[in-house]
């Protein structure tokens, strides 16, 4: 774990006073978080809370109105290769004329720069990443001929091929089958075991408690950020979701059971 | 989408009828006019080489850049850009007071890029969406350009002749300096796309991801826009402002139907673009003074029509043909299965199966049975005897009949034993699966079920000998009671 001279560990990701606005309407205000290295962080909150926007603002895909982002103590653009990204599945055209291998190889483009071609080693690396998500047999398949869960796995393989230290994933669990969900959870745990830091936008409160070490409760601002055991409380969730009773009644039960004991 | 083939056919018919009509008229006047024209064209005397070179170059540029436009769903952007360059052409002309290709290129590129900036600006500052913004900019710039060009022509300043060609394309008016500029720009386009193929692929497929990977997305985007403007300007003289976008989109769309990989699509689009443009030049040459732009576009549309029908994977006729073949195969397999069952019912006594027996088993008429057997004969699976009343399976037909029955019974067994279906529920399902089980799946099933001999209904599961083995081998694991 990286430490500076004072002996305090540098956070994998630090967001300071981040504000994002669309057409002068703020969608995120004053976001302040520092994510310690090696954690799985779930970002939860109601629809329109700005979860995806937060990820995109960190990645520089949407412009920031104010604030800054540092990754491993450096400005975001200083070392984009340390950051991997899994966008929402719906963000691309799945009829695009590429096959699965082409997509995964895109994970190598950041390291290759503008002009270099992927080498044999890059291709082997991409194959390994496909293997990890169980998609190697589909390497030559046109991406239109994949199920939703398979598409998501391809995106994950592409992110793995980036060999990054920090991953930002936008709703990887959205609309996937149970087998893929389990595969993603295993993958996340493997990443954590290798010391990687992963931020995941997640929409399912009932599993959030089980999957993540830390939770960021978001509703246009940070409602709470901390270890899952401390943050996953009725009071804070109520604050995050406001008056949305149906969501709350769903979680009331799981909160009643108390935070899960988790080994790390 | 349903209307597309009809529209295309009408266009094609019109195109063909038009050229015939013209030919007829021409031959009324001078008998060998058309032949002479064709001969003249292939003698490649000026201006034919200039026209052809121009056509090939613009076809290549348009095909390559058009591919990106099509896969990025920016077809309308290409259309807008092609109209928006018109005031720039006029400005370039005013600047040099001649048809200086470089001045016109600079003017057109700058104004074209300004047009795309205006689109972005309207979208960013108001609630108006991309399509409406494109429409506004397209019409405004085009109208402005038309006014400016008419003013130039009215004032008669400089050498304003030939500016008309800019509207509908006049390849014959191409000069060698125009073609030289086209060659430079096309070569640059080719180099750019070869060198930056992967980054362009990444920003086209997933710009957000490309940005996150540290690729200079905005720079690459602007470069692509600039070269798109180049391709449009290069094509203006020969294709015309109004139709350039068709040459960007149609060859690329054709290529999109032909392949599932972007790099192949680029090549195909480039070739289709070159072919269409050259054919267009040829047709307009035959027609005497007809504008070349419409002919290039019609040629491209005709090629698109062919791809629409016959593309190997996505063509509509190809798909229909595949479906038809498939259902014929399924029908034949069902007949083979019936023949097997007739033979099985009489414990494989004798070889021939009469139409009578077949019809009775399937509860169909004799005529239907006769047609089914005839289909088998055509497929090489059976021969007939006694005036076509008895069917004998050929060795190949025999193998196929064993295979289909084996597939059916294996699947039934799989459903009952491993998927907990009731034995009386499995037949319908097996009727469908039997036709699609591959060799590999069959091996898997046999292993899973521990090389079974009988199906859930107690019937023998035939074993299919490998192709190399003697076909006379008994068709069952037990071997007994087969013949």
Interface residues (C-beta under 8 A of the other chain):
Chain A: X56 X59 X60 X61 X77 X80 X81 X83 X84 X85 X87 X91 X92 X93 X96 X97 X98 X99 X102 X103 X106 X107 X109 X110 X112 X114 X115 X117 X118 X142 X144 X158 X162 X168
Chain B: X71 X73 X195 X196 X198 X199 X201 X202 X204 X205 X206 X208 X209 X210 X211 X212 X213 X214 X215 X216 X256 X259 X260 X261 X262 X264 X265
